[in-house]
Amino acid sequence: MLTKLSLWGIYTASYFIDYLVLLGISIWQKVSEYKDLELVPEDGFFHYCSWTDYLIWGVLLGLVFFSFICSRLLKTIPMNTRVKDKPTDNIIWEVAGYILAQVLTILTILFSDYWVVMSLVIFVVAGIIYVNSKKVHYAPIFLIPMGYSVFQCENSVAITNYSKDGLRLVIESEPDGVEARELSEKVFLIRK
């Protein structure tokens, strides 16, 4: 099973798309400000930017890199158990709450001057709920960057890149069950 630190890593990496959008919006806003100046500084755009702009861009680039590394590690994590539970329902809709938190993060940038503080508060509150619930299958990283599906099985939850019928066939054809990685209690990652 994953530790709380691992869960925070997965949660942080789930905002990969947001980091890219926030970085793009932040740079675009600064470029727009620069172009609107009556007197353009002779030193150019990079001398016009303040240290806080560079700090925000650096943090966002660091988070993009961290998210990329986390998603690569999740794709190569070794299997540690076998699962025989057959999928019954697709439960991707449960992830909607965390995707909503991501959308709110983007909207705070567009409609507020306090976007950094508001985004951070939304991020931390949603993260605390996510990590304490230990429901790793709610992390949008499995859907957007990795393209996985989330299925309710008979006694567990499966995060997989199989289709529902494909997973059912693989489980039925393997007498000992399919190889999986237990991410949290009764939540398994199954790869092709």
Secondary structure, 3 states (H helix, E strand, C coil): CCCHHHHHHHHHHCCHHHHHHHHHHHHHHHHHHHHHCCCCCCCCHHHHCCHHHHHHHHHHHHHHHHHHHHHHHHHHCCCCEEECCCEEEECHHHHHHHHHHHHHHHHHHHHCCCHHHHHHHHHHHHHHHHHHHCCHHHCHHHCCCCCCEEEEECCCEEEECCCHHHHHHHHHHCCCCEEEEEEECCEEEECC
